[in-house]
Amino acid sequence: MRILFLFYFLALPILLFSQKKEIGSLSKNSKYNSSDTIKKSIKKTATIDLYKVITIDNDTTYIDTSLTIQKEYSHNYLRKDIFGLLPFANDGQTYNTLQYSLTDFSPYPEFGFKAKHFNFLEANQIRYYSVATPVTELYFKTTIKKGQSVDAFITLNTSENLNFSIAYKGLRSEGEYLNQLSSTGNFRFTTNYNTKNKRYFAKAHYTFQDILNQENGGITTIENFESEDPNYNNRQRFEVYFNDAKSFLKGKRVFLDHNFRINSKKGDNNLYVTHQFNYENKFFEYNQETVPSTVGSETVYRFGNSFLDSEINDQTRYNKMYNKVGLIYENTTLGTFQFFVDDFRSNYYYNKILIFDNQNTIPSSFSQEINSAGGQYEYRRNKWNGKFLYSRSVTAQSLSNLDTKVQYDLNDEIQLAFQYQNINKLPNNNYNLHQSSFVQYNWSNDFKNEKINTIKANAISPWVDAELQLSVLNDHLYFTDASTAQQKVDQTQIVAPAQYNGTINYLSLKISREFKLGNFALDNTILYQKTEQQDAILNVPEIVTRNTIYYTNYLFKKALFLQTGISLNYFSSYYANEYNPVVGEFFVQNEKQIGNHPNLDFFINAKIQRTRIYFKAEHFNSALMGNNFYASPNNPSRDFTIRFGLIWNFFN
């Protein structure tokens, strides 16, 4: 990390000065004299629309340096609004999912270990840029006890047609409890290019990401936490299940998406050839040096019997290569028609074959080759915007995806959107195969596909923003607590994959509204959820809410913009999923409820030119309302913590 920051700060002035020299050399070759050119360049100002942020689908926004209440919500480790996610006690750990509708589905099988992927940037989350002048952004925030969280980013255009960006997000946070250190890194490099005649476009990126967490398995004596005994105000005094366990996820990805227009000049009818390439490998490791745990005076084997007496080191490897080739016909009146075929190849593997006397042999690998074909139609005209996608596998695997989206902009303030999606999804790899040194954490399955039907409706207006979702889940895959009654008495936790044969109906309604009166504002977001199922498989809190009252004003002759207020976060009681570090997943439990605890944060933020400064007292009511705040049944959430941070943008 130190080498990267040294390179960054050395390269920044070189890039800035090199651009100034380029301007000077242009003025010498110009037919105007240099003084006239300098005067004209001084008068010329780059507008905000020249600083573009572009998604893989070419949705474009602009670099924003304002200070709004949404910027307050997104000043965190994930750099986004985490409403609906419940963070664990330390930065860089996992999140429990309160809002199930946040879950994204892909018909293709994924690596798994989803609890470790909240900070893992997938290909569709990478952003590309086009800027008039070099732009730098520095993000900083203090963490829990010792450590820091930083995100350094720079982007520049070497010409109007070619952009590069490089970024690194790093975190190190010690945490309040024993064996809770987090250390993560996300390196990103992107390029965005098009020819001068706008005939060829390309976006590419390279990422290297690693996420290391010490895993303590939660505290062993919940009663000591809830008793509010002052002897435990120092959280290091709590006994935890593991003092030397850790998990590690890392991955590399090379990605390219490009297209070429066959006709030389763009007209009313255009024909394009497209290609997308994605190569990625991932590695997950669970390491536990000492197998038995000490709970009081008892010895506990938390994950059951193991083949090794010490030095558990489970390793899972995965790689995939994805190619998609398509042909696009574009008509300015009718819209855009695309036809494509793709090739998906993956390998999920271990270094041995396991043979048991009383169960099936556990193979060493699980490989897949899937070919699909499909079409997409996109229509953009006047106030209407629609996209219709259908793809289906042509190989032996059963896989399909139907996705329909329609959006209507009534005016600049009112927008209506509707989506229907039907997915026939292959199981993630770790449902079908897993190997471990823990005896009961080995399995080889052949689960059926998940069938997911979802209807979404969104409305944005000056009066209220509303999101409605209805999902019907069949053959739902999940992890369950497979411990026997005696194992639960012995505090042994056995987790296994399972498939629900029934139907799960899920409904969510989220409503947001902000009220303003002078310099004061009240921002409200309320989520209502309901499930209908024969067994308690998909558990969600019925109510999740965030309410923020805040004050904003300009001070010191408008040199400083102030934002200060209090946020309330709350969710109703429910049987929250528990986290298991061996499989890097949450599993369903129906023994302990969490929730029904208001969480109050006080914040003071300020903006001076392009610098935004953040100060927050998180969960300042923790000592006043009892120790009943949890991120999962065995893991308390955050205590009162004072945090400081800033975001600093530079435009040359």
C-alpha positions in Angstrom: 0.0 0.0 0.0 2.8 2.4 0.9 4.5 1.8 -2.5 1.2 2.5 -4.3 0.6 5.8 -2.5 4.2 6.9 -3.1 3.7 6.2 -6.8 0.4 8.1 -6.7 1.8 11.3 -5.2 4.9 11.2 -7.4 2.8 10.7 -10.5 0.2 13.3 -9.8 2.4 16.4 -10.3 4.0 14.9 -13.4 0.6 14.4 -14.9 -0.5 17.9 -14.0 2.7 19.6 -15.3 2.8 17.5 -18.4 -0.7 18.8 -19.4 0.4 22.4 -18.9 3.4 21.8 -21.3 1.1 20.3 -23.9 -1.0 23.4 -23.8 2.1 25.6 -24.3 3.3 23.5 -27.2 -0.1 23.8 -28.9 0.1 27.6 -28.6 3.4 27.8 -30.4 2.1 25.8 -33.4 -1.1 27.9 -33.6 -1.6 30.6 -36.2 -2.3 32.9 -33.3 0.5 34.3 -31.1 1.1 32.8 -27.7 -0.3 35.7 -25.7 -3.6 35.5 -27.5 -3.8 31.8 -26.9 -3.1 32.2 -23.2 -5.8 34.8 -22.8 -8.3 32.6 -24.5 -7.3 29.6 -22.5 -7.7 31.6 -19.3 -11.2 32.6 -20.2 -12.3 29.1 -21.2 -13.8 27.1 -18.3 -14.7 23.4 -18.3 -18.3 22.8 -17.4 -19.6 20.0 -15.2 -21.0 18.0 -18.1 -17.4 17.5 -19.3 -16.6 15.4 -16.2 -18.5 12.2 -17.0 -19.0 9.0 -15.0 -20.1 6.1 -17.3 -21.4 2.6 -16.5 -20.9 -0.5 -18.6 -24.4 0.1 -20.0 -23.5 3.7 -21.0 -25.6 5.4 -18.3 -23.9 8.7 -17.7 -23.7 10.9 -14.6 -21.2 13.6 -13.6 -18.6 14.0 -10.9 -20.5 15.6 -8.0 -18.7 17.5 -5.2 -21.9 18.8 -3.5 -22.8 18.0 0.1 -26.3 16.5 0.4 -27.9 14.2 2.8 -27.3 11.4 0.4 -23.6 12.1 0.6 -23.8 11.7 4.3 -25.5 8.3 3.9 -22.8 7.1 1.5 -19.7 8.3 3.5 -18.9 4.7 4.7 -16.7 1.8 3.9 -18.8 0.6 0.9 -19.0 4.2 -0.5 -22.8 3.9 -1.0 -26.1 4.2 0.9 -26.3 1.1 3.1 -30.0 1.4 4.0 -31.2 -2.2 4.3 -27.7 -3.5 5.3 -26.7 -4.1 8.9 -23.0 -3.8 9.5 -21.1 -5.9 11.9 -19.1 -4.3 14.8 -15.9 -3.7 12.9 -15.4 -1.9 9.5 -14.5 -4.3 6.8 -16.6 -7.2 8.1 -19.7 -8.6 6.5 -23.3 -7.2 6.6 -26.5 -8.8 7.5 -29.2 -8.2 4.9 -32.3 -6.5 6.2 -33.9 -5.6 2.9 -34.1 -8.8 0.8 -35.0 -6.9 -2.4 -31.4 -5.6 -2.5 -30.3 -9.1 -3.6 -29.3 -9.3 -7.3 -29.7 -12.5 -9.3 -27.8 -13.8 -12.3 -28.8 -17.0 -14.1 -25.2 -18.1 -14.2 -23.6 -20.0 -11.4 -21.4 -18.0 -9.2 -18.5 -18.7 -6.9 -20.5 -18.5 -3.7 -19.1 -17.4 -0.2 -21.5 -14.4 -0.6 -21.0 -13.0 2.9 -17.5 -12.1 1.9 -18.5 -10.2 -1.3 -20.1 -7.0 0.0 -16.9 -5.0 -0.7 -15.9 -7.1 -3.7 -16.5 -5.0 -6.8 -18.1 -7.0 -9.6 -17.6 -6.2 -13.3 -20.9 -4.2 -13.6 -20.0 -2.0 -10.6 -16.8 -0.6 -12.2 -17.2 3.0 -13.5 -15.4 4.6 -16.5 -14.6 8.2 -17.0 -14.2 11.0 -19.5 -12.9 14.3 -18.1 -11.8 17.6 -19.5 -8.9 18.0 -17.0 -7.2 15.6 -14.6 -9.4 14.8 -11.5 -8.3 13.5 -8.2 -10.4 12.3 -5.3 -9.0 11.4 -1.8 -11.3 9.7 0.7 -10.4 9.2 4.3 -12.3 8.0 7.4 -11.2 6.8 10.8 -12.0 3.2 11.7 -12.8 1.2 14.9 -9.8 1.7 17.3 -6.5 1.5 15.4 -6.5 1.8 11.6 -7.8 3.9 8.8 -9.9 3.7 5.6 -8.7 5.4 2.5 -9.7 5.6 -1.2 -7.4 7.4 -3.6 -8.5 7.9 -7.2 -7.1 9.8 -10.3 -8.4 10.0 -13.8 -7.3 11.9 -16.9 -7.8 12.1 -20.6 -4.6 12.0 -22.6 -6.8 13.1 -25.5 -10.5 13.7 -26.0 -10.9 10.1 -27.0 -8.8 8.2 -24.4 -9.2 8.2 -20.7 -7.3 6.3 -17.9 -8.2 6.0 -14.3 -6.4 4.3 -11.4 -7.7 3.8 -7.9 -7.0 2.0 -4.6 -9.3 1.6 -1.7 -7.6 0.2 1.5 -8.8 -0.5 5.0 -7.2 -1.6 8.2 -9.4 -1.7 11.3 -8.6 -3.4 14.6 -12.1 -3.6 16.0 -13.3 -3.5 19.6 -13.6 -7.3 20.2 -10.8 -10.0 20.3 -9.6 -11.4 17.0 -11.6 -8.9 14.8 -9.0 -7.2 12.6 -10.0 -6.3 9.1 -7.5 -5.6 6.3 -8.8 -5.1 2.7 -7.6 -3.7 -0.6 -9.4 -2.9 -3.9 -7.1 -1.9 -6.8 -8.9 -0.7 -10.0 -7.5 0.4 -13.3 -9.8 1.4 -16.2 -9.6 2.8 -19.7 -12.3 4.3 -21.9 -11.5 4.8 -25.6 -13.3 5.7 -28.8 -12.0 6.6 -32.3 -12.3 10.2 -33.5 -15.0 9.2 -36.0 -17.0 7.6 -33.2 -16.9 4.2 -35.0 -15.2 2.1 -32.4 -15.8 2.2 -28.6 -14.0 0.2 -25.9 -14.1 0.0 -22.1 -11.6 -2.1 -20.2 -10.6 -2.6 -16.6 -8.3 -4.7 -14.4 -9.0 -5.3 -10.7 -7.1 -7.0 -7.9 -9.0 -7.3 -4.6 -8.2 -9.0 -1.3 -10.3 -9.1 1.9 -8.8 -10.5 5.1 -10.8 -10.8 8.3 -9.9 -12.3 11.6 -12.9 -14.5 12.6 -13.8 -14.7 16.3 -17.1 -16.6 15.8 -19.0 -14.2 18.0 -19.0 -13.9 21.8 -19.6 -17.1 23.8 -21.6 -15.6 26.7 -24.5 -13.4 25.4 -25.8 -13.1 29.0 -22.7 -11.2 30.0 -23.2 -8.7 27.2 -26.9 -8.2 27.9 -26.3 -7.9 31.7 -24.6 -4.5 31.1 -21.9 -5.5 33.7 -19.4 -2.6 33.7 -16.6 -5.1 33.9 -17.3 -5.7 30.2 -17.3 -2.1 29.1 -13.9 -3.0 27.7 -15.1 -5.3 24.9 -11.7 -7.1 24.8 -12.8 -8.9 28.0 -15.5 -10.8 26.3 -14.7 -14.4 25.6 -15.0 -15.3 21.9 -15.0 -18.7 20.2 -11.8 -18.2 18.2 -8.6 -16.3 19.0 -6.6 -17.4 15.9 -9.1 -17.9 13.1 -9.2 -15.9 9.9 -10.8 -15.9 6.4 -9.3 -14.5 3.2 -10.9 -13.8 -0.2 -8.9 -12.5 -3.2 -9.6 -12.1 -6.8 -8.3 -10.8 -10.1 -10.3 -9.8 -13.2 -9.5 -8.7 -16.7 -12.5 -7.2 -18.5 -13.1 -5.8 -22.0 -16.3 -4.5 -23.6 -16.1 -3.1 -27.1 -18.1 -2.5 -30.3 -17.5 -1.5 -33.9 -19.9 0.2 -36.3 -19.8 -1.5 -39.7 -21.1 1.4 -41.7 -18.5 4.1 -42.1 -20.9 7.0 -41.3 -23.6 7.1 -38.6 -27.0 7.5 -40.1 -30.6 6.6 -39.5 -29.7 2.9 -39.8 -26.5 1.5 -38.2 -25.0 -1.9 -37.7 -22.6 -2.8 -34.9 -20.5 -5.8 -33.9 -20.0 -6.2 -30.2 -17.8 -8.4 -28.0 -17.5 -8.7 -24.2 -14.7 -10.6 -22.5 -14.4 -11.4 -18.8 -11.7 -13.5 -17.2 -11.7 -13.8 -13.4 -10.2 -16.0 -10.8 -11.0 -16.1 -7.1 -9.6 -17.8 -4.0 -11.2 -18.3 -0.6 -9.4 -19.6 2.5 -10.5 -20.4 6.0 -7.7 -20.8 8.5 -8.0 -21.9 12.1 -4.8 -22.8 14.0 -6.4 -24.1 17.2 -9.4 -26.4 16.7 -11.0 -26.6 20.2 -12.5 -23.5 21.8 -12.6 -22.7 25.5 -16.0 -21.6 26.8 -15.7 -20.9 30.5 -14.2 -24.1 31.9 -15.5 -26.2 29.0 -13.9 -27.3 25.8 -16.0 -26.8 22.7 -15.5 -28.1 19.2 -17.4 -25.3 17.5 -17.6 -26.9 14.0 -17.6 -30.5 15.1 -15.0 -33.2 14.5 -12.1 -32.5 12.2 -9.5 -34.5 10.3 -6.7 -32.4 11.8 -5.9 -31.6 15.4 -4.6 -28.1 14.5 -3.7 -25.8 11.6 -7.0 -26.0 9.7 -6.5 -24.5 6.3 -9.4 -24.9 3.9 -8.8 -23.5 0.4 -11.2 -23.1 -2.5 -10.2 -22.0 -6.0 -12.3 -20.8 -8.9 -11.8 -19.3 -12.3 -14.2 -18.4 -15.1 -13.9 -17.1 -18.7 -16.9 -15.4 -20.3 -17.2 -14.3 -24.0 -20.3 -12.7 -25.5 -20.5 -11.8 -29.2 -23.4 -9.8 -30.6 -24.8 -8.0 -33.7 -26.7 -4.8 -33.2 -29.1 -3.1 -35.6 -29.9 0.5 -34.7 -32.8 2.5 -36.3 -33.4 6.0 -35.1 -37.2 5.5 -35.2 -37.7 1.8 -34.3 -34.9 1.5 -31.7 -32.1 -1.0 -31.2 -32.2 -4.7 -31.9 -29.4 -7.0 -30.6 -28.8 -10.7 -31.1 -26.0 -12.4 -29.2 -24.4 -15.7 -28.2 -22.2 -16.3 -25.2 -19.8 -18.8 -23.8 -19.4 -19.3 -20.1 -16.7 -21.7 -18.7 -15.8 -22.1 -15.1 -13.7 -24.3 -12.8 -14.3 -24.7 -9.1 -11.7 -27.0 -7.5 -9.8 -28.4 -4.6 -6.5 -30.3 -4.4 -7.9 -33.7 -3.3 -10.7 -36.3 -3.6 -12.4 -37.3 -0.3 -13.7 -40.8 0.1 -16.0 -41.6 3.1 -17.3 -45.0 4.2 -20.8 -43.8 5.0 -21.5 -41.2 2.2 -20.7 -40.4 -1.4 -17.2 -39.6 -2.6 -16.5 -35.9 -2.6 -14.9 -35.0 -5.9 -12.0 -32.5 -6.2 -13.5 -30.2 -8.9 -16.7 -28.9 -10.4 -16.5 -27.6 -14.0 -19.1 -26.1 -16.2 -19.4 -25.1 -19.9 -22.5 -23.2 -20.8 -23.5 -21.6 -24.1 -26.5 -19.3 -24.4 -28.2 -17.3 -27.2 -30.5 -14.4 -26.8 -31.8 -11.1 -28.0 -32.4 -7.6 -26.7 -34.6 -4.8 -27.8 -34.1 -1.2 -26.6 -36.4 1.7 -27.3 -35.7 5.4 -26.4 -37.9 8.1 -27.7 -39.4 11.2 -26.2 -40.6 10.2 -22.7 -40.4 6.5 -23.2 -37.5 4.2 -22.4 -37.8 0.4 -22.6 -35.5 -2.6 -22.6 -36.5 -6.2 -23.3 -34.0 -9.1 -22.9 -34.4 -12.8 -23.3 -31.6 -15.4 -23.2 -31.6 -19.2 -22.9 -29.0 -21.9 -22.8 -28.4 -24.0 -25.9 -26.3 -26.6 -24.0 -27.5 -29.3 -21.6 -27.8 -27.0 -18.6 -31.2 -25.4 -18.0 -30.7 -21.7 -17.8 -32.9 -18.7 -18.9 -33.4 -15.0 -18.2 -36.4 -12.9 -19.2 -36.0 -9.2 -18.2 -38.4 -6.4 -19.2 -38.0 -2.8 -18.2 -40.2 0.2 -19.1 -39.7 3.7 -17.9 -41.9 6.8 -18.6 -40.8 10.3 -17.8 -44.0 12.4 -17.3 -41.9 15.5 -16.8 -38.6 16.5 -15.2 -39.9 15.7 -11.8 -42.1 12.7 -12.2 -40.8 9.3 -13.4 -42.6 5.9 -13.5 -40.8 2.6 -14.0 -41.9 -1.1 -14.3 -39.8 -4.3 -14.4 -40.6 -8.0 -14.7 -37.9 -10.6 -14.5 -38.1 -14.4 -14.7 -34.9 -16.2 -14.0 -34.1 -19.9 -14.1 -30.8 -19.8 -12.1 -28.1 -22.4 -11.7 -27.0 -23.0 -8.1 -23.8 -21.3 -6.9 -20.8 -23.6 -6.8 -20.5 -23.8 -3.1 -24.0 -25.3 -2.8 -23.0 -28.2 -4.9 -19.4 -28.8 -3.7 -17.4 -28.0 -0.6 -14.4 -29.5 1.1 -13.2 -28.8 4.6 -11.0 -30.3 7.3 -14.2 -30.3 9.4 -15.8 -33.6 8.8 -19.4 -32.4 8.5 -18.5 -29.5 6.2 -18.0 -31.7 3.2 -20.7 -32.2 0.6 -21.4 -33.0 -3.0 -24.9 -32.2 -4.3 -26.9 -31.8 -7.5 -29.5 -29.2 -6.6 -32.2 -28.1 -8.9 -32.3 -24.7 -10.5 -33.8 -21.8 -8.5 -36.9 -20.2 -10.2 -37.3 -16.5 -9.4 -40.2 -14.3 -10.7 -40.0 -10.7 -9.7 -42.2 -7.7 -10.4 -41.0 -4.2 -9.6 -42.7 -0.8 -9.8 -41.0 2.5 -9.0 -42.4 6.0 -8.8 -40.3 9.2 -8.4 -42.2 12.4 -7.8 -42.0 15.7 -5.8 -44.3 14.3 -3.2 -43.0 10.8 -2.6 -40.6 8.2 -4.0 -42.0 4.6 -3.8 -40.6 1.2 -4.7 -42.8 -1.9 -4.8 -41.5 -5.4 -5.3 -43.2 -8.8 -5.4 -41.1 -11.9 -5.8 -42.1 -15.6 -6.0 -39.3 -18.0 -5.2 -39.4 -21.7 -6.1 -36.6 -24.2 -5.2 -35.0 -21.6 -3.1 -31.4 -22.4 -2.0 -30.1 -21.4 1.4 -27.8 -22.6 4.2 -29.4 -24.1 7.2 -28.4 -25.0 10.8 -27.9 -28.8 10.6 -26.9 -29.2 14.2 -28.5 -31.9 16.2 -30.2 -31.2 19.6 -27.1 -32.6 21.4 -24.7 -30.6 19.2 -26.6 -27.4 20.1 -26.3 -28.2 23.8 -22.5 -28.7 23.2 -22.4 -25.3 21.3 -21.4 -27.1 18.1 -22.5 -25.3 14.9 -23.0 -27.4 11.8 -24.1 -25.7 8.6 -25.2 -27.3 5.4 -26.8 -26.2 2.1 -30.5 -27.0 1.6 -33.3 -26.5 -1.0 -36.8 -25.5 -0.1 -39.4 -27.5 -2.0 -42.2 -25.0 -1.3 -43.0 -21.6 -2.7 -41.9 -18.3 -1.0 -43.8 -15.1 -1.7 -42.0 -11.9 -0.8 -43.4 -8.4 -0.8 -41.6 -5.2 -0.1 -42.7 -1.5 -0.2 -40.2 1.3 0.3 -41.4 4.9 0.6 -39.1 7.9 0.8 -40.0 11.5 1.4 -38.1 14.6 2.5 -39.8 17.6 4.1 -38.1 21.0 4.2 -38.9 24.1 6.2 -36.4 26.9 5.8 -33.0 25.6 6.7 -34.4 22.5 8.4 -35.3 19.2 6.7 -36.7 15.8 7.7 -35.6 12.9 5.5 -37.6 9.7 5.8 -37.2 6.2 4.4 -39.6 3.4 5.5 -39.5 -0.2 4.3 -42.3 -2.7 4.8 -41.7 -6.4 4.1 -43.8 -9.5 4.3 -43.2 -13.1 3.4 -45.7 -16.0 2.9 -44.2 -19.5 3.3 -45.0 -22.8 5.0 -41.6 -22.8 6.8 -39.5 -20.0 8.2 -36.9 -20.0 5.5 -36.7 -16.4 4.3 -36.8 -14.3 7.4 -36.9 -10.5 7.2 -37.8 -7.6 9.6 -41.3 -6.3 8.9 -40.3 -2.7 9.3 -37.0 -1.0 8.6 -36.8 2.8 8.9 -34.4 5.7 8.7 -35.4 9.2 9.8 -33.0 12.1 9.7 -33.6 15.6 10.9 -30.9 18.1 9.9 -30.0 21.7 9.5 -28.1 23.3 6.6 -26.8 26.8 6.1 -23.9 28.9 4.6 -21.5 30.5 7.1 -18.6 32.9 6.9 -19.9 34.8 3.9 -20.8 31.6 2.2 -17.2 30.3 2.5 -18.5 27.2 4.4 -21.6 25.1 3.9 -22.7 23.4 7.2 -24.8 20.3 7.5 -25.7 18.9 11.0 -28.4 16.6 12.3 -29.5 13.3 13.9 -30.3 10.0 12.2 -32.5 7.3 13.6 -32.1 3.8 12.3 -34.5 1.1 13.4 -35.7 -2.4 12.4 -38.3 -4.6 14.1 -37.5 -7.9 15.8 -37.0 -10.9 13.6 -35.0 -14.2 13.4 -31.9 -12.8 11.7 -29.6 -15.1 9.8 -26.3 -16.1 11.5 -22.8 -15.8 10.0 -20.6 -18.9 9.5 -16.9 -18.2 8.7 -16.1 -21.7 7.4 -18.4 -21.3 4.4 -18.4 -17.5 4.3 -22.2 -17.5 4.3 -25.2 -16.6 6.4 -27.5 -19.4 7.4 -31.1 -19.6 8.6 -31.8 -19.9 12.3 -35.0 -19.8 14.3 -33.9 -19.6 17.9 -32.9 -16.0 18.7 -34.5 -12.7 17.5 -32.6 -9.4 17.1 -33.8 -5.9 16.5 -36.3 -3.5 18.1 -33.4 -1.2 19.1 -33.2 2.4 17.9 -29.8 3.5 16.7 -29.1 7.2 16.9 -26.2 9.0 15.1 -25.3 12.7 15.4 -23.3 14.3 12.6 -21.7 17.6 11.7 -20.5 17.9 8.1 -19.0 20.9 6.3 -18.0 21.8 2.7 -15.2 24.2 1.9 -14.8 24.7 -1.8 -14.4 21.1 -3.0 -13.5 19.6 0.3 -16.2 17.8 2.4 -15.5 17.2 6.1 -17.5 14.6 8.1 -17.8 14.2 11.8 -20.1 11.6 13.4 -21.0 10.3 16.8 -22.3 6.8 15.9 -24.9 5.0 18.1 -24.5 7.6 20.9 -27.5 6.1 22.7 -25.9 2.7 23.1 -25.2 3.1 26.8 -28.7 4.5 27.5 -31.1 1.8 26.1 -29.6 -1.6 27.1 -27.2 -4.0 25.4 -29.6 -5.5 23.0 -28.1 -4.4 19.7 -26.9 -7.1 17.4 -25.7 -7.6 13.9 -26.5 -11.3 14.1 -27.6 -13.5 17.0 -24.0 -14.1 18.2 -22.4 -10.8 17.1 -23.2 -7.5 18.8 -23.3 -4.5 16.5 -21.3 -1.2 17.1 -21.1 0.6 20.3 -20.8 4.4 20.6 -18.0 5.5 18.3 -16.7 8.9 17.2 -15.7 9.0 13.5 -14.0 11.6 11.4 -13.5 11.7 7.6 -13.2 13.8 4.5 -13.4 13.7 0.7 -11.1 16.0 -1.2 -11.4 16.6 -4.9 -8.8 18.3 -7.1 -9.6 19.6 -10.6 -6.6 20.9 -12.7 
